């Protein structure tokens, strides 16, 4: 059984791979693959080339049940991502976001919270459960590009042979994003739009130019009106989330760096966070209609889908009983929204989302320890003896 110190050192090793989404995650995937193989997993590696031409790696690892009376159905599948956001503004201890430092019972480093710490918690939990005690299949899935449109998860769903086995088995799926170990049964999605206006550059003292921003003005007025509508109209509210709105957001940039140049190009972006029963597509259609009427280019930038699992689902009830607490909703998105073929999903992991993406990202040592304990309980419950009693039905 690995010590907590060993788990911390493993996390520091993973943080040491600077797997920012704009770069390849191959190195950190190799380290994870080696750790999984050491734990008795068969590892499926799949690679793809992202839109910028960078090679990326997904892992789907399976440990077969070997105990007498084992089943191929059910079990547990854990999902994480191995990419991280940039850390150019790092202010944390040590001065290097990819050289992890332990300070004041916190593990600092880019990805420590979101979400390499979660992966280490699961690896450490698996090490506590001998394969001979496993009655149902156990999967650990590591995707790329979660931070940039959930591209790795989408690639996995389309092309992974082993993911098809997960779908057939219908295990409980844990998406290990940081939730402070609360059980999350639903989250919002995200989708965007990009609108481009083309003008003609010229010296601003002449009349030779066409200011690309001018055609944007009516559109920006509409975007503001729609944002106000989403704030005040209950038609676009879901009180199960906080905030209960679509979080309509927009901005504009013409890239112009000098006041004596007529801007030749202007780009507006819009983002919103769809909810399970309110997708905002009617609002997006209004924007597209006006953009085309103004002669502007319009593009939808698909992001991620919302997730909704009924809080009365048996996996949610049982997971809450294991974790101690009540099911929650959150307003950020995860890879979990892409795995809609899986009927039993929950988001739960160590660390607070408030520390994710920060200039001094950290994970409390206590959260890592508690995460290991909770994941061990989950493995033993869903992959252990099939004659177990549901914790949610005992009292």
C-alpha positions, 0 to 999 in steps of 0.5 A: 500500500503506497504511503501518502508521501509516495502519492505526493511524490507521484503527483509532483512527477505528473505536475513535472510534465508541462502538458499545457493544451497547446502542447503534446500530452504524450509524456505525461500519458506515458508516465500514467500508462506505466503506472497503470501497467504496474497496477495490472491494467491493460492499456489502450493508447490512441493518438490523434492530431489536434487542429493545430497539428499537435499529437495528443494521446488518450488512455483507456486502461482496464483491469479485469476482475479475477475473483470467483463469481466475477462479472463483466457488467457494471463495475467502475470507470474513472475519467480524468484529463491530463492537459492543463491550462497555461501558467504564464502568470505563475506566482506560487511558491518555487517560482516554477509552475511545473516544479511542484512544491509542498508548502503549508500542507498544500501541493502547489503546481499547475495541474495539482488541483485540476486534475492530476491530483485526482488521478493520483488519488485514484491510482493510490486507491487502486493500489489498496485494492488487490486484483484478487478482490475485484469482482467487476471491471475497473477502468481508468480513462485519461483524455487530452484537450479537456481544457480546449473544447473537450476534444480528447473525450470526443475523439475517445467516444468516436474511435476507442474500442475499449470505450465501446466495452465501457458502454456495453458494461454500463459501469458507474462513471466517476468524472474526477474533477475537483468538487471538494469530494462532493457528489455532483449530479449535473453541470452546465455545458458551454457553446460559443459563436464567432462573428467576423466583419471585414473592412479595408485598412487605410490611414485614418486621415483618409477616406480610403478605409472601411472600418470593420467595427461599424458593421458590428455596432447593430450586432453588439446592441443585439448581443447586449439585449439578449444578455439582458433578456436571459437575465430577466426572463424566467424562460431562460432560468433553471433554479437548480443551478446557481447562477440559474442563467445561461451566463451569456457573455461576449466581447469584441476585438479588432486587433488594431494597435494604432489610432491612425489605422482604419481597422480592417477586421473585427471579431466578436465572440459570444459564449453561453452555458446551456443547461439540461433543458435550456440550450439557448439555440433559439438565441443563437439563431437570432444572432446568426440571422442578424449577422448574415443580414449585416453581411458578417461571417458567422461560426458556431464554436461547439464546446461541451454538453451539459450533464444531468443524472437524476439525483435519485439515480441509484449511483448518485444515492450510493455515492452520496452515502459513501461520500457523506453529503447530498448531491449538488449541481455546478455551473462549469463543464467537464468531459462527463457531458460527452459520455452521454451513453453512460447512464450512471455518471457523477462528478467527484474529486479532491480539491476546490474548483476555486483553485483551478486555473489560478496563478498559484494553483494548489491542492491540500494534502488533506484533500488528496488523502481524503480523495484516496480514501473515498475512491478506495470505498468506491472501488470496493463498493462497485467492483467488490463482492456483488452481494454487497448491501447498498449504503444508501439503503442502510441506516 
